[in-house]
């Protein structure tokens, strides 16, 4: 009589093993499956689904922004980058929502209902009887949220329905049968992609600096500034530039060198309204001498994040000697091109339409480009003292009326021995004017003033005077009260062109310059937009693919090498070491820090990690400790005449709450390069140390924002149909849905042969245990039993078997077999599978086949 044994497999599974063959795959490792994850009890179960909030646009990338602005405001925002196929546009994902105040005890829900085939908002009493329901539609037939609001507000079950919602049909967040007591509030969040912050000169068009390949933009946040790589259209050429987001606007990083200054004399007759210059004049007493004097200029900008950006200081002006009294002005040479207009910088500007007095609100001429949050410099006659130029924040914009912070404003002045009816220039772009009486390298240039520039001018033609004085009443070379000195030892330079960025100890790192692909540039310490290129760079051993920090080291990846830099970049006191000569990074967007000092990235041999810039290991090692356990997925041959995985377009995200490294692999159509339905996310659980079976979600990007995982989800086969989505959080059955579609989930365990594939057995019964956060009592599993190492040899398939007291039991109708592989699956709406392990009853020995691996069927 055959002996019966029970194989009890209740240790946590060890994840996917694609490296081992079916015969040698070790106990506890998985052969395959899809759409499953570990829970906090280390059960293997169907993953939570996702919900879509916004669609109809092409959402290519997602970025997180978190900062404390100069106003003290704490800001956390989700930024999307969208495309119309030609140009790309940055947007802010905006949260809206309704606050519902219940007038009785109730249960509120909002989710997809299969019978109605749409999302339904429903109110029940505490006994479960429906009191009110409102159909909300679904993709393709979405009901306007204004219609939903009107219906809820008129239902009679809420004493108040208030809030801000979109009139578009963007889906709101699901509500899982929430109990709301009488008088209590329920906030119902809604998310949509808002309009872009307009920047870039008079056109206010963000495409100026983001046109180009939407797959490539990288991002890094340093302090309160978000830096991103992009392409910009400048004139007729396309060039790579570094852009930034300061909590208000997207614009080009850095500033160019200021033009050289000149002094123009006897300008009294040219002082009139058409001058539009920013002016100084006043009386502080005679007797300051005749000169000679020399002048320099520096471009300045103050961002919403409080960061002051400076450009390279201009060359010194020619010597100016004042022998007679008269009206003189500082300006640029006639015809000098405006160095910042329409090139992607934040050049917001406004000109007062008329004389304003005693008010914080100024009426601007039509066409002004000022926005709330802009930090403007302008002449204010209401201020006394040596300097009357002030910096104020825009706190309100209503058409042409712009309101500023702090005290009252007089936007014109008529003082002096000349007539001036100058209406003030209000500009985010300003210029610092420095003066000295000694023209030598050691000269102390004193700050004369900081004045705004008229950004509506493409060139500075005469008469354009931004600093005017009547010599004999004020020394043209004297600095402002307590004036600062120009530090001429600081060498400035704009960020170089490049589409690869990262950070290292607070410095901005740039590479990917087409003319010098081996060069790595670094900013002047934490002056992240200052790149004196002549000194702040080094050469790598090949073309750079990615840069980033790993522990105390700066890591530089090529596609087949890894280098690290350690030391002080600011003083050029560092060393460069080679970590790997045959392995590197093939997809820059996969470089992510998953733990302190541990950076994951994709190589041509699969995912690896760099630990503290020194130790290189596969992420999820096979038995040899040197090879990735999922390496075959990346090294198999793929026919590129049919759909294939494009590993160079892979991206990754990190779920720090659940400790997941999420690696998206796009499968593409060879003719259109559009993502296909075969695109997947490979997920590594770095708490358990295991790769999960693939998640069948085609995405363009993954980002963690406010402890939630957000997706730029791609509709397979349609480049223009990408959705903003978010992984659902919760432990209820309503979490097991991909928006309005059931999750097809499965897991295939190892092939069980009792250590001898030549020995026949009879596999009799299976008991699947499930003890965890979910209650699987309403679920119905499908169990497949495959034999003899043959995935087509389905010995038993049992459907709709329920969990009873946390155990699902099956009888396996087995003949003799040398091996068995169990598959658990479920594709029902709001259902899944969950297993803590299983018991397998086996009768053995039953004899041996006539030769190795034969079944003798």
Secondary structure, DSSP 8 states (H G I E B T S, - for coil): --EEEEEEE-S----B--SS-TTT--TT-B-EEESEEE-TT--EEE---EEEEEEEEEEEEEEEEEEE-TTS-EEEEEEEEEESSS-EEEEEEEEEEEEEEESS-EEEEEEEETTTTEEEEEEE-TTS-EEEEEEEE-TTS---HHHHHHHHHTSSSEEEEEEE--SS---B--EEEEEE-TT-EEEEEEEEE------SGGGT-THHHH-S-TTT--EEEETTEEEEEEEEEETTEEEEEEEEE-SS-EEE-S------EEEEE--GGG-SGGG----------S-S--EEEEEEEEEEEE-TT--EEE---------EE--S-EEEEEEE-TTEE-SSTTTTS---EEEBSS---SBSEEEB-TT----TT-EEEEE-TT--SS--EEEEEEEEEETTEEEESSS-B------SSS------EEESEEEEEEEES--STT---EEEEEEE--TT-SEE-SS--SEEEEETTS-TT---TT--B--TT-------S-SEEEEETTEEEEE-BTTBTTEEEE-BTTBTT---TTTSEEE-SS---EEEEETTEEEEE-SS-EEEEEEETTTTEEEEEEEESS---S-GGG-EEEETTEEEEEETTEEEEEETTTEEEESSB-TTSSSBTTTHHHHS---TTS-EE-GGG-EEEEETTTTEEEEEE-EE-TTT--B-TT-EEEEEETTTTEEEEEE---EEEEEEETTEEEEEEE-TT-TT-EEEEEE---SSGGGSSBTTB---EEEE---B-TT-TTB-EEEEEEEEE--SSS-GGG-EEEEEEEETT-TT-EEEEEEEEE-BTTEEEEE----EES-EEEEEEE-STT---EESEEEEEEEE---B-SSTT----
